[in-house]
């Protein structure tokens, strides 16, 4: 009888613990940071961004609320953003200097610290699924280019023609930049984006999530930088730079000028401040994004989430597409500063 009582007590305590953790489920997204100003946005386009972010948030939330893992929630959320031409990832990826769409993505599991990433791929419809396959089905962390594409085919991931990623808006952007380059052909900084088009650098999408089991996951996907040079890889697929997750600290996904996020190891730096310095996610984000990066003239933003469901979405640019949803199921989306 005592054994039965003890077993029942343990089961009840376990269920209570799970229910308590379910109240902490949280999912946070970003859709890129940069020169995003209300005066440059039509009401219709603004509404489209809010609607797509809300769709992504609710899809991830449904998975979490139904007992799914943060890994599944992050991947499915990012797939929705990759499939939308509104963002610089997947279907809406920007063009390189060679007129291609080259995609990067990364995924990290905060429970195991396992990670997967791909870079420079051109035929995988949803790069985040390739990153997950690398993490789960190889002993590696990152695969690039043709090797990553071959692996994706072997994993039966959805493969598309490179032209699938082309959109009229992105084609127009690269043409405007090329025209600026022709007008300034004496510019020694080849491949640079003219100052009046600098906002086209950004647009990476990302997601961090906390499930009812207390596990954190971070994922990020991008088309990189408009007019980037052949072979350029940004911070997104580099674990610790643009993507990082550790249950002992927090999950981080970044967007912005990738070279700075690589040099300052932004995602890991934030997680380290939470883990070793005891800072809150808001304090850690403020220290790295608003102090260190601003001092270095690095622009962008991050989303951060800890194991208690505390979140932060700091950015030092004029705007960042961002949003979150918690256990109550209410989606909150934002675009501009001071929202």
Backbone as numpy.savetxt, mean C-alpha at the origin, in Angstrom:
# Nx Ny Nz CAx CAy CAz Cx Cy Cz
-15.35 -34.78 36.71 -16.18 -33.56 36.71 -15.32 -32.31 36.71
-14.25 -32.33 37.48 -13.37 -31.18 37.56 -12.72 -30.91 36.21
-12.36 -31.99 35.50 -11.73 -31.85 34.20 -12.69 -31.23 33.20
-13.95 -31.68 33.23 -14.98 -31.13 32.34 -15.20 -29.65 32.62
-15.26 -29.30 33.91 -15.46 -27.90 34.31 -14.31 -27.03 33.81
-13.10 -27.54 33.99 -11.91 -26.79 33.55 -11.93 -26.59 32.05
-12.31 -27.64 31.32 -12.37 -27.54 29.86 -13.39 -26.52 29.41
-14.58 -26.55 30.04 -15.62 -25.59 29.70 -15.20 -24.16 30.01
-14.53 -23.99 31.14 -14.05 -22.67 31.53 -13.05 -22.13 30.52
-12.15 -22.99 30.09 -11.13 -22.58 29.12 -11.79 -22.20 27.79
-12.80 -22.99 27.39 -13.51 -22.69 26.15 -14.22 -21.35 26.23
-14.87 -21.11 27.36 -15.58 -19.84 27.55 -14.63 -18.66 27.53
-13.50 -18.82 28.21 -12.51 -17.74 28.24 -11.95 -17.49 26.85
-11.74 -18.58 26.10 -11.22 -18.44 24.74 -12.20 -17.70 23.85
-13.49 -18.04 23.98 -14.51 -17.36 23.18 -14.63 -15.90 23.55
-14.53 -15.61 24.84 -14.60 -14.22 25.29 -13.43 -13.43 24.75
-12.24 -14.06 24.76 -11.05 -13.39 24.25 -11.18 -13.10 22.77
-11.72 -14.08 22.02 -11.89 -13.91 20.58 -12.90 -12.81 20.28
-13.99 -12.78 21.07 -15.00 -11.74 20.87 -14.44 -10.36 21.17
-13.60 -10.30 22.20 -12.98 -9.01 22.54 -12.06 -8.55 21.43
-11.31 -9.50 20.84 -10.40 -9.15 19.76 -11.17 -8.77 18.50
-12.35 -9.39 18.31 -13.15 -9.07 17.14 -13.58 -7.60 17.16
-13.73 -7.05 18.34 -14.09 -5.64 18.45 -12.96 -4.71 18.03
-11.75 -5.29 17.83 -10.59 -4.48 17.44 -10.28 -4.58 15.95
-11.02 -5.41 15.22 -10.69 -5.55 13.80 -10.69 -4.18 13.12
-9.66 -3.96 12.33 -9.47 -2.65 11.69 -8.78 -2.85 10.35
-9.17 -2.05 9.39 -8.51 -2.06 8.08 -8.32 -0.62 7.63
-7.12 -0.31 7.16 -6.77 1.04 6.74 -6.20 0.98 5.32
-6.54 1.95 4.48 -6.02 1.97 3.12 -5.44 3.34 2.77
-4.60 3.35 1.75 -4.21 4.60 1.10 -4.21 4.37 -0.40
-4.39 5.46 -1.14 -4.40 5.37 -2.59 -3.44 6.33 -3.23
-2.42 6.73 -2.46 -1.40 7.62 -3.01 -1.41 8.99 -2.39
-0.23 9.59 -2.32 -0.07 10.94 -1.78 0.59 11.81 -2.82
0.35 13.11 -2.75 0.98 14.03 -3.69 0.27 15.36 -3.70
0.38 16.06 -4.83 -0.26 17.36 -4.97 -1.72 17.14 -5.34
-2.52 16.90 -4.32 -3.94 16.61 -4.51 -4.73 17.75 -3.88
-5.29 18.63 -4.72 -5.96 19.83 -4.22 -7.41 19.84 -4.66
-8.26 20.31 -3.76 -9.70 20.34 -4.04 -10.02 21.18 -5.26
-9.29 22.28 -5.45 -9.58 23.16 -6.58 -9.26 22.51 -7.93
-8.46 21.43 -7.89 -8.11 20.74 -9.13 -9.02 19.53 -9.40
-9.96 19.27 -8.51 -10.78 18.07 -8.58 -12.23 18.42 -8.92
-12.79 17.72 -9.90 -14.22 17.91 -10.18 -15.03 17.16 -9.12
-16.26 17.59 -8.85 -17.10 16.87 -7.89 -17.30 15.40 -8.28
-17.41 15.15 -9.59 -17.63 13.78 -10.05 -16.41 12.90 -9.77
-15.24 13.43 -10.02 -14.03 12.64 -9.79 -13.79 12.43 -8.30
-14.04 13.45 -7.51 -13.91 13.33 -6.06 -14.84 12.24 -5.53
-16.07 12.23 -6.02 -17.04 11.22 -5.61 -16.58 9.83 -6.02
-15.96 9.74 -7.19 -15.49 8.44 -7.68 -14.39 7.88 -6.77
-13.49 8.74 -6.32 -12.43 8.30 -5.40 -13.02 7.82 -4.08
-13.93 8.59 -3.54 -14.55 8.19 -2.27 -15.29 6.86 -2.42
-16.01 6.70 -3.52 -16.79 5.48 -3.73 -15.88 4.26 -3.85
-14.79 4.39 -4.60 -13.89 3.25 -4.78 -13.17 2.90 -3.48
-12.77 3.90 -2.72 -12.13 3.61 -1.44 -13.10 2.94 -0.48
-14.35 3.40 -0.47 -15.35 2.79 0.40 -15.62 1.34 -0.02
-15.67 1.11 -1.32 -15.86 -0.27 -1.82 -14.73 -1.17 -1.33
-13.50 -0.69 -1.43 -12.35 -1.48 -1.00 -12.38 -1.74 0.50
-12.69 -0.72 1.27 -12.76 -0.86 2.72 -13.81 -1.89 3.13
-14.98 -1.81 2.52 -16.06 -2.71 2.91 -15.79 -4.15 2.49
-15.08 -4.33 1.39 -14.72 -5.68 0.97 -13.77 -6.33 1.98
-12.78 -5.56 2.41 -11.85 -6.07 3.42 -12.53 -6.30 4.75
-13.41 -5.37 5.10 -14.14 -5.48 6.37 -15.00 -6.74 6.41
-15.67 -7.03 5.31 -16.53 -8.22 5.26 -15.73 -9.48 5.56
-14.53 -9.55 5.01 -13.67 -10.71 5.28 -13.31 -10.78 6.76
-12.92 -9.66 7.33 -12.53 -9.64 8.74 -13.71 -9.95 9.65
-14.86 -9.36 9.38 -16.04 -9.56 10.22 -16.52 -11.01 10.17
-16.31 -11.67 9.05 -16.73 -13.07 8.91 -15.68 -14.06 9.40
-14.69 -13.55 10.11 -13.68 -14.44 10.69 -12.48 -14.71 9.80
-12.39 -13.99 8.68 -11.26 -14.16 7.79 -9.98 -13.56 8.35
-8.87 -13.85 7.69 -7.57 -13.38 8.16 -7.23 -12.01 7.60
-6.34 -11.34 8.28 -5.87 -10.05 7.79 -5.16 -10.21 6.45
-4.52 -11.37 6.23 -3.85 -11.62 4.95 -4.86 -11.61 3.80
-5.95 -12.35 3.96 -6.98 -12.39 2.92 -7.61 -11.01 2.73
-7.85 -10.31 3.82 -8.48 -8.99 3.74 -7.61 -7.99 2.99
-6.32 -7.98 3.29 -5.41 -7.04 2.64 -5.31 -7.33 1.15
-5.15 -8.59 0.78 -5.02 -8.94 -0.63 -6.28 -8.57 -1.41
-7.45 -8.92 -0.90 -8.69 -8.62 -1.62 -8.94 -7.12 -1.71
-8.60 -6.39 -0.66 -8.77 -4.94 -0.68 -7.88 -4.31 -1.74
-6.63 -4.71 -1.78 -5.70 -4.14 -2.75 -6.07 -4.52 -4.17
-6.61 -5.71 -4.38 -7.04 -6.11 -5.73 -8.08 -5.14 -6.27
-8.98 -4.70 -5.42 -10.01 -3.74 -5.86 -9.37 -2.43 -6.31
-8.38 -1.97 -5.57 -7.68 -0.73 -5.92 -6.82 -0.93 -7.17
-6.22 -2.10 -7.32 -5.43 -2.40 -8.52 -6.30 -2.43 -9.77
-7.54 -2.88 -9.62 -8.44 -3.00 -10.77 -9.06 -1.67 -11.18
-8.86 -0.64 -10.38 -9.44 0.67 -10.69 -8.42 1.57 -11.41
-8.81 2.20 -12.50 -7.90 3.12 -13.20 -7.66 4.43 -12.45
-8.31 4.62 -11.32 -8.14 5.84 -10.55 -6.78 5.93 -9.88
-6.15 4.78 -9.63 -4.93 4.75 -8.82 -3.74 4.26 -9.64
-2.55 4.65 -9.20 -1.31 4.25 -9.87 -0.88 2.87 -9.37
-1.66 1.88 -9.75 -1.38 0.49 -9.41 -2.25 -0.36 -10.31
-1.74 -1.49 -10.80 -2.56 -2.32 -11.66 -3.05 -1.56 -12.87
-4.36 -1.56 -13.09 -4.98 -0.99 -14.28 -4.61 0.48 -14.52
-4.40 1.25 -13.49 -4.11 2.67 -13.65 -2.64 3.03 -13.54
-1.76 2.05 -13.74 -0.32 2.28 -13.57 0.22 3.32 -14.55
1.19 4.07 -14.08 1.81 5.10 -14.92 2.79 4.46 -15.92
3.24 5.27 -16.87 4.16 4.80 -17.89 5.61 5.12 -17.53
6.50 4.22 -17.92 7.93 4.45 -17.76 8.43 5.33 -18.91
9.71 5.67 -18.88 10.29 6.47 -19.96 10.29 5.71 -21.28
10.19 4.38 -21.20 10.16 3.55 -22.40 8.74 3.26 -22.88
7.75 3.85 -22.20 6.37 3.65 -22.61 5.76 2.35 -22.14
6.25 1.80 -21.03 5.74 0.57 -20.48 5.03 0.83 -19.14
4.29 -0.15 -18.67 3.74 -0.12 -17.32 4.44 -1.23 -16.54
5.28 -0.86 -15.59 6.03 -1.83 -14.80 5.55 -1.77 -13.35
5.14 -2.91 -12.83 4.43 -2.96 -11.57 5.25 -3.62 -10.46
5.10 -3.09 -9.26 5.75 -3.63 -8.06 4.71 -3.87 -6.99
4.95 -4.84 -6.12 4.03 -5.08 -5.00 4.75 -5.85 -3.91
4.25 -5.73 -2.68 4.82 -6.45 -1.54 3.75 -6.75 -0.52
4.00 -7.80 0.26 3.08 -8.25 1.29 3.90 -8.79 2.45
3.51 -8.46 3.69 4.25 -8.96 4.85 3.28 -9.37 5.96
3.58 -10.53 6.56 2.78 -11.12 7.62 3.41 -10.78 8.97
2.68 -10.04 9.80 3.21 -9.60 11.09 3.40 -10.72 12.09
2.70 -11.83 11.90 2.82 -12.96 12.83 4.12 -13.72 12.63
4.44 -14.01 11.38 5.60 -14.84 11.07 6.80 -14.04 10.56
6.58 -12.79 10.19 7.56 -11.92 9.54 7.95 -12.44 8.16
7.14 -13.33 7.60 7.36 -13.74 6.22 6.90 -12.63 5.29
7.55 -12.55 4.14 7.21 -11.49 3.19 7.41 -11.98 1.77
6.67 -11.36 0.86 6.83 -11.66 -0.56 6.73 -10.38 -1.35
7.49 -10.30 -2.45 7.47 -9.09 -3.25 7.81 -9.41 -4.70
7.29 -8.57 -5.60 7.63 -8.65 -7.02 7.95 -7.25 -7.51
8.78 -7.18 -8.54 9.16 -5.87 -9.08 9.34 -5.96 -10.59
8.97 -4.89 -11.28 9.18 -4.79 -12.71 8.39 -5.79 -13.53
7.17 -6.13 -13.11 6.37 -7.07 -13.87 5.39 -6.33 -14.77
5.01 -6.96 -15.88 4.20 -6.26 -16.88 2.98 -7.04 -17.35
2.79 -8.26 -16.85 1.70 -9.09 -17.38 0.80 -9.71 -16.31
1.06 -9.47 -15.03 0.25 -10.05 -13.96 -0.85 -9.06 -13.60
-2.11 -9.47 -13.77 -3.23 -8.55 -13.58 -3.23 -7.93 -12.19
-2.99 -8.74 -11.17 -2.98 -8.25 -9.79 -1.64 -8.57 -9.14
-0.72 -7.63 -9.17 0.62 -7.86 -8.62 0.63 -8.31 -7.17
-0.37 -7.88 -6.37 -0.38 -8.25 -4.96 -0.55 -9.77 -4.81
-1.24 -10.41 -5.77 -1.39 -11.86 -5.71 -0.07 -12.55 -6.00
0.74 -11.94 -6.84 2.07 -12.50 -7.13 2.97 -12.37 -5.90
2.86 -11.24 -5.20 3.65 -11.07 -3.98 3.27 -12.13 -2.95
1.98 -12.40 -2.83 1.55 -13.43 -1.88 2.06 -14.81 -2.29
2.04 -15.10 -3.57 2.52 -16.39 -4.05 4.02 -16.56 -3.76
4.78 -15.50 -3.93 6.21 -15.56 -3.61 6.40 -15.88 -2.13
5.63 -15.24 -1.28 5.74 -15.45 0.16 5.35 -16.87 0.56
4.27 -17.37 -0.03 3.72 -18.64 0.41 4.28 -19.86 -0.31
4.84 -19.67 -1.52 5.23 -20.84 -2.31 6.68 -20.85 -2.75
7.50 -19.97 -2.19 8.93 -20.03 -2.45 9.68 -19.77 -1.14
10.98 -20.00 -1.19 11.82 -19.69 -0.03 12.40 -18.28 -0.15
11.97 -17.55 -1.17 12.50 -16.21 -1.44 11.59 -15.12 -0.89
12.08 -13.89 -0.97 11.28 -12.73 -0.60 10.88 -11.94 -1.84
11.79 -11.78 -2.81 11.48 -10.97 -3.97 11.88 -11.66 -5.27
10.97 -11.60 -6.25 11.25 -12.01 -7.61 11.01 -10.81 -8.52
11.78 -10.70 -9.60 11.66 -9.53 -10.46 11.50 -9.93 -11.93
10.94 -8.99 -12.69 10.90 -9.10 -14.14 10.34 -10.40 -14.69
11.03 -10.92 -15.71 10.56 -12.11 -16.41 10.50 -13.32 -15.49
11.41 -13.42 -14.55 11.38 -14.54 -13.61 10.12 -14.52 -12.77
9.74 -13.33 -12.30 8.51 -13.20 -11.51 7.29 -13.53 -12.35
7.30 -13.14 -13.62 6.17 -13.42 -14.50 6.06 -14.91 -14.81
7.20 -15.56 -15.02 7.18 -17.01 -15.24 6.62 -17.72 -14.02
7.06 -17.30 -12.83 6.56 -17.89 -11.59 5.05 -17.68 -11.46
4.58 -16.48 -11.81 3.15 -16.18 -11.73 2.35 -17.11 -12.64
2.87 -17.35 -13.83 2.18 -18.27 -14.75 2.14 -19.67 -14.16
3.23 -20.11 -13.56 3.28 -21.44 -12.95 2.30 -21.56 -11.79
2.01 -20.43 -11.14 1.08 -20.42 -10.02 -0.37 -20.21 -10.48
-0.56 -20.18 -11.80 -1.90 -20.01 -12.40 -2.57 -18.70 -11.99
-1.77 -17.67 -11.82 -2.32 -16.35 -11.56 -2.87 -15.76 -12.86
-3.73 -14.78 -12.77 -4.33 -14.19 -13.96 -3.30 -13.36 -14.72
-3.05 -13.76 -15.97 -2.07 -13.09 -16.82 -2.81 -12.29 -17.90
-2.33 -11.09 -18.18 -2.96 -10.23 -19.18 -1.90 -9.70 -20.14
-2.35 -9.16 -21.26 -1.45 -8.48 -22.17 -0.99 -7.17 -21.52
0.24 -6.74 -21.79 0.72 -5.48 -21.19 -0.19 -4.29 -21.47
-0.88 -4.31 -22.60 -1.76 -3.19 -22.94 -2.96 -3.10 -22.01
-3.25 -4.15 -21.25 -4.37 -4.10 -20.29 -4.21 -2.93 -19.33
-2.97 -2.60 -18.99 -2.71 -1.57 -17.98 -2.77 -0.16 -18.55
-2.84 -0.01 -19.87 -2.87 1.31 -20.48 -4.19 2.01 -20.20
-4.12 3.28 -19.85 -5.32 4.11 -19.74 -5.05 5.44 -20.43
-6.07 6.07 -20.99 -5.87 7.34 -21.71 -5.25 8.42 -20.84
-5.66 8.49 -19.59 -5.13 9.54 -18.71 -3.63 9.39 -18.49
-3.19 8.15 -18.23 -1.75 7.92 -18.02 -0.96 8.17 -19.30
-1.54 7.81 -20.43 -0.87 8.06 -21.71 -0.70 9.56 -21.94
-1.73 10.32 -21.57 -1.67 11.77 -21.71 -0.60 12.36 -20.79
-0.49 11.82 -19.59 0.51 12.31 -18.64 1.92 12.13 -19.16
2.23 10.93 -19.67 3.59 10.69 -20.13 3.90 11.54 -21.37
2.90 11.78 -22.21 3.11 12.61 -23.38 3.41 14.06 -22.98
2.73 14.56 -21.97 2.99 15.92 -21.50 4.40 16.03 -20.95
4.82 15.01 -20.22 6.17 15.02 -19.65 7.22 14.93 -20.75
6.98 14.07 -21.73 7.92 13.94 -22.85 8.04 15.26 -23.62
6.91 15.94 -23.77 6.92 17.22 -24.45 7.74 18.24 -23.66
7.58 18.24 -22.35 8.38 19.13 -21.50 9.87 18.82 -21.66
10.20 17.54 -21.73 11.60 17.14 -21.90 12.15 17.63 -23.23
11.32 17.54 -24.26 11.77 18.01 -25.57 12.01 19.51 -25.56
11.18 20.23 -24.80 11.34 21.68 -24.71 12.56 22.05 -23.87
12.95 21.15 -23.01 14.09 21.41 -22.13 15.17 20.36 -22.37
15.51 20.13 -23.63 16.42 19.03 -23.96 17.82 19.23 -23.40
18.12 20.43 -22.92 19.43 20.65 -22.31 19.45 20.32 -20.83
18.31 19.88 -20.31 18.22 19.51 -18.89 19.13 18.30 -18.65
20.09 18.45 -17.78 21.05 17.38 -17.53 20.44 16.23 -16.72
19.40 16.52 -15.99 18.77 15.48 -15.15 17.77 14.71 -15.99
18.29 13.84 -16.86 17.43 13.09 -17.77 16.47 12.20 -16.99
15.24 12.15 -17.46 14.25 11.32 -16.79 13.53 12.03 -15.67
13.93 13.27 -15.38 13.29 14.00 -14.29 11.89 14.43 -14.68
11.04 14.57 -13.71 9.69 15.06 -13.94 9.68 16.57 -13.75
9.21 17.33 -14.72 9.15 18.77 -14.56 8.39 19.16 -13.31
8.76 20.28 -12.74 8.21 20.68 -11.46 6.69 20.80 -11.48
6.12 21.27 -12.61 4.67 21.45 -12.66 3.92 20.13 -12.85
4.67 19.03 -13.05 4.04 17.73 -13.19 4.48 16.78 -12.08
5.08 17.30 -11.04 5.67 16.46 -10.01 4.64 15.59 -9.28
3.37 15.99 -9.29 2.36 15.21 -8.60 2.14 13.86 -9.24
2.60 13.68 -10.46 2.40 12.40 -11.12 3.36 11.33 -10.62
4.23 11.69 -9.71 5.14 10.70 -9.14 4.40 9.71 -8.26
3.30 10.14 -7.68 2.72 9.38 -6.59 1.39 8.71 -6.97
0.97 7.72 -6.20 -0.29 7.06 -6.48 -0.33 5.63 -6.02
0.72 5.19 -5.39 0.78 3.84 -4.82 -0.45 3.55 -3.96
-0.91 2.29 -3.96 -2.01 1.90 -3.07 -1.47 0.96 -2.00
-2.14 0.96 -0.85 -1.70 0.08 0.23 -2.80 -0.20 1.21
-2.58 -1.23 2.02 -3.57 -1.62 3.02 -2.87 -2.28 4.20
-3.34 -1.98 5.40 -2.89 -2.68 6.60 -4.14 -3.13 7.34
-4.06 -4.30 7.98 -5.26 -4.84 8.63 -4.90 -5.60 9.90
-5.85 -5.59 10.82 -5.78 -6.35 12.07 -7.00 -7.25 12.13
-6.79 -8.57 12.27 -7.92 -9.49 12.31 -8.26 -9.89 13.75
-9.29 -10.70 13.92 -9.75 -11.08 15.25 -8.79 -12.02 15.96
-7.79 -12.50 15.23 -6.79 -13.37 15.84 -5.58 -12.59 16.33
-5.64 -11.26 16.15 -4.58 -10.39 16.64 -3.40 -10.25 15.70
-3.59 -10.66 14.44 -2.48 -10.62 13.49 -2.55 -9.41 12.57
-1.40 -8.82 12.32 -1.25 -7.66 11.45 -0.66 -8.08 10.11
-1.10 -7.43 9.04 -0.55 -7.64 7.71 -0.47 -6.30 7.00
0.59 -6.12 6.21 0.74 -4.91 5.40 0.95 -5.30 3.95
0.30 -4.58 3.04 0.48 -4.82 1.61 0.53 -3.51 0.85
1.31 -3.48 -0.23 1.46 -2.26 -1.02 1.60 -2.65 -2.49
1.05 -1.83 -3.40 1.15 -2.11 -4.83 1.27 -0.79 -5.59
2.07 -0.79 -6.66 2.31 0.47 -7.36 2.72 0.27 -8.81
2.51 1.33 -9.58 3.05 1.41 -10.94 4.33 2.21 -10.95
4.76 2.67 -9.79 6.03 3.39 -9.68 5.91 4.86 -10.03
6.97 5.39 -10.56 7.08 6.82 -10.86 6.91 7.07 -12.35
6.08 8.02 -12.71 5.91 8.38 -14.11 7.26 8.74 -14.73
7.53 8.19 -15.92 8.75 8.49 -16.67 10.00 7.91 -16.02
9.82 6.93 -15.14 10.98 6.35 -14.47 11.90 5.67 -15.48
13.17 5.61 -15.14 14.15 5.00 -16.01 14.01 3.49 -16.03
14.52 2.89 -17.10 14.54 1.44 -17.25 15.16 0.77 -16.03
14.44 -0.20 -15.48 14.98 -0.96 -14.36 14.81 -0.33 -13.00
14.21 0.85 -12.93 14.05 1.52 -11.64 13.07 0.75 -10.75
13.45 0.57 -9.50 12.57 -0.04 -8.50 12.46 0.93 -7.32
11.24 1.17 -6.88 11.02 2.08 -5.76 10.96 1.37 -4.43
10.33 2.02 -3.48 10.31 1.50 -2.11 9.27 0.42 -1.87
8.20 0.39 -2.69 7.08 -0.51 -2.43 7.49 -1.96 -2.18
8.29 -2.59 -3.06 8.60 -4.00 -2.85 9.78 -4.25 -1.92
10.36 -3.19 -1.41 11.52 -3.34 -0.52 11.03 -3.38 0.92
11.13 -4.57 1.51 10.63 -4.76 2.87 11.41 -3.86 3.84
10.66 -3.09 4.61 11.27 -2.15 5.55 11.29 -0.73 5.03
11.18 -0.58 3.72 11.16 0.77 3.13 9.71 1.23 2.92
8.99 0.51 2.04 7.62 0.89 1.77 6.57 -0.02 2.38
7.00 -1.16 2.90 6.08 -2.15 3.45 6.72 -2.85 4.64
5.98 -2.98 5.75 6.51 -3.71 6.90 5.38 -4.06 7.86
5.48 -5.23 8.50 4.49 -5.64 9.51 5.15 -6.52 10.55
4.82 -6.27 11.80 5.33 -7.06 12.92 4.28 -6.98 14.03
3.75 -8.13 14.44 2.74 -8.12 15.49 3.23 -7.46 16.77
4.54 -7.46 16.96 5.11 -6.88 18.18 5.18 -5.36 18.11
4.88 -4.78 16.94 4.91 -3.32 16.83 3.72 -2.81 16.04
3.79 -2.88 14.72 2.71 -2.33 13.90 2.87 -2.78 12.45
1.90 -2.42 11.63 1.95 -2.65 10.19 1.98 -1.30 9.50
2.81 -1.19 8.44 3.01 0.09 7.76 2.99 -0.12 6.24
2.29 0.76 5.53 2.35 0.82 4.08 2.57 2.27 3.68
3.49 2.48 2.74 3.90 3.84 2.40 3.56 4.22 0.97
3.52 5.51 0.72 3.35 6.06 -0.62 4.10 7.38 -0.69
4.71 7.64 -1.84 5.44 8.90 -1.97 6.64 8.74 -2.85
7.62 9.63 -2.66 8.85 9.60 -3.45 9.74 8.48 -2.92
9.70 7.33 -3.60 10.28 6.10 -3.09 11.74 6.15 -2.72
12.52 6.93 -3.45 13.95 6.99 -3.15 14.21 7.43 -1.71
13.42 8.36 -1.23 13.58 8.82 0.15 13.13 7.75 1.14
12.07 7.04 0.81 11.58 5.99 1.71 12.56 4.83 1.79
13.32 4.62 0.73 14.36 3.59 0.76 15.53 4.06 1.63
16.00 5.26 1.37 17.17 5.77 2.10 16.92 5.85 3.60
15.70 6.20 3.97 15.40 6.38 5.40 14.69 5.17 6.01
14.58 4.09 5.22 13.96 2.83 5.69 12.71 3.16 6.50
11.81 3.91 5.88 10.70 4.55 6.58 9.80 3.58 7.32
9.34 2.53 6.63 8.38 1.62 7.27 8.97 0.95 8.50
10.22 0.48 8.39 10.83 -0.17 9.54 11.16 0.83 10.64
11.57 2.02 10.24 11.91 3.04 11.24 10.70 3.34 12.12
9.53 3.44 11.49 8.30 3.67 12.26 8.03 2.50 13.20
8.12 1.28 12.67 7.87 0.09 13.49 8.86 -0.01 14.64
10.10 0.36 14.40 11.12 0.29 15.45 10.85 1.29 16.56
10.36 2.47 16.19 10.04 3.47 17.21 8.89 2.99 18.09
7.94 2.28 17.48 6.83 1.72 18.26 7.33 0.59 19.16
8.15 -0.28 18.61 8.59 -1.48 19.33 9.63 -1.19 20.40
10.61 -0.39 20.08 11.74 -0.20 20.99 11.69 1.09 21.80
11.05 2.12 21.24 10.98 3.40 21.95 9.64 3.59 22.66
8.71 2.67 22.45 7.42 2.76 23.12 6.53 3.87 22.63
6.80 4.37 21.42 5.98 5.45 20.89 4.65 4.91 20.36
3.63 5.74 20.36 2.36 5.37 19.74 2.53 5.43 18.23
1.58 4.87 17.48 1.69 4.92 16.03 1.64 6.36 15.54
0.88 7.20 16.22 0.81 8.62 15.83 2.14 9.32 16.07
2.75 9.05 17.21 4.04 9.66 17.53 5.13 9.19 16.59
5.13 7.90 16.28 6.16 7.35 15.39 6.00 7.91 13.98
4.76 8.01 13.51 4.52 8.58 12.20 4.92 10.04 12.12
4.62 10.77 13.17 5.00 12.19 13.24 6.51 12.36 13.19
7.21 11.53 13.94 8.67 11.62 13.99 9.30 11.36 12.62
8.86 10.32 11.95 9.50 9.93 10.69 9.00 10.75 9.51
7.68 10.87 9.36 7.12 11.55 8.19 7.25 13.07 8.27
6.92 13.60 9.44 6.80 15.04 9.54 8.09 15.72 10.00
9.03 14.95 10.49 10.31 15.54 10.91 11.46 15.06 10.03
11.75 13.77 10.09 12.89 13.25 9.34 12.75 13.46 7.84
11.60 13.07 7.28 11.44 13.19 5.84 11.31 14.64 5.39
10.59 15.44 6.14 10.46 16.85 5.79 11.82 17.52 5.78
12.66 17.20 6.76 14.01 17.78 6.82 14.84 17.37 5.61
14.55 16.18 5.07 15.30 15.67 3.92 14.65 16.05 2.59
13.51 16.78 2.64 12.75 17.17 1.47 12.11 15.97 0.79
11.79 14.95 1.58 11.12 13.76 1.06 9.62 13.89 1.26
8.85 13.58 0.22 7.41 13.79 0.26 6.65 12.48 0.19
5.55 12.38 0.95 4.71 11.20 0.88 3.90 11.01 2.15
3.43 9.78 2.34 2.63 9.48 3.51 2.66 8.00 3.83
2.10 7.64 4.97 2.03 6.24 5.39 0.70 5.99 6.10
0.31 4.72 6.14 -0.76 4.29 7.03 -0.13 3.32 8.02
-0.53 3.43 9.28 0.07 2.65 10.36 -1.03 2.07 11.23
-0.86 0.83 11.66 -1.87 0.18 12.49 -1.17 -0.73 13.49
-1.55 -0.65 14.77 -0.94 -1.54 15.75 -1.90 -2.64 16.19
-1.43 -3.53 17.06 -2.20 -4.71 17.45 -3.40 -4.39 18.33
-3.50 -3.14 18.79 -4.64 -2.72 19.59 -5.72 -2.03 18.75
-5.45 -1.89 17.47 -6.39 -1.22 16.59 -6.18 0.28 16.49
-5.10 0.78 17.07 -4.77 2.20 16.95 -4.19 2.46 15.56
-4.61 3.52 14.92 -4.15 3.80 13.57 -3.70 5.25 13.42
-2.89 5.47 12.40 -2.44 6.82 12.04 -2.27 6.87 10.53
-2.50 8.04 9.95 -2.40 8.21 8.49 -1.66 9.51 8.17
-0.45 9.71 8.66 0.25 10.97 8.44 0.78 11.11 7.01
0.81 12.34 6.52 1.41 12.61 5.21 1.88 14.06 5.20
2.94 14.33 4.44 3.49 15.68 4.39 3.31 16.32 3.01
2.45 15.74 2.19 2.11 16.30 0.89 0.79 17.06 1.01
0.30 17.58 -0.11 -0.93 18.38 -0.05 -2.18 17.53 0.15
-2.07 16.25 -0.20 -3.22 15.37 -0.01 -2.80 13.92 -0.04
-3.67 13.05 0.42 -3.46 11.61 0.34 -4.81 10.92 0.36
-5.07 10.10 -0.64 -6.28 9.28 -0.63 -6.12 8.26 0.48
-7.11 8.22 1.39 -6.92 7.37 2.56 -8.27 7.08 3.20
-8.30 6.04 4.04 -9.53 5.72 4.73 -9.35 4.57 5.69
-10.35 4.37 6.52 -10.27 3.25 7.47 -11.68 2.77 7.81
-11.74 1.55 8.32 -12.99 0.97 8.79 -12.68 0.12 10.00
-13.50 0.23 11.04 -13.28 -0.51 12.27 -14.45 -1.47 12.51
-14.53 -2.01 13.70 -15.51 -3.06 14.00 -16.95 -2.63 13.78
-17.23 -1.33 13.85 -18.62 -0.87 13.68 -19.07 -0.90 12.21
-18.12 -1.15 11.30 -18.47 -1.27 9.89 -18.68 0.03 9.15
-18.37 1.16 9.77 -18.53 2.47 9.12 -17.24 2.85 8.40
-17.34 3.04 7.10 -16.17 3.42 6.30 -15.95 4.93 6.35
-14.71 5.33 6.56 -14.34 6.74 6.61 -13.28 6.98 5.54
-13.52 7.89 4.62 -12.56 8.17 3.56 -12.24 9.66 3.49
-11.01 9.95 3.10 -10.51 11.32 3.09 -9.57 11.52 1.89
-9.40 12.77 1.50 -8.51 13.08 0.39 -7.54 14.21 0.73
-8.05 15.29 1.31 -7.26 16.49 1.47 -6.70 16.66 2.87
-5.86 17.66 3.03 -5.36 18.03 4.35 -6.51 18.49 5.24
-6.31 18.40 6.54 -7.25 18.92 7.54 -8.65 18.30 7.44
-8.72 17.06 7.01 -10.00 16.33 7.02 -10.02 15.33 8.16
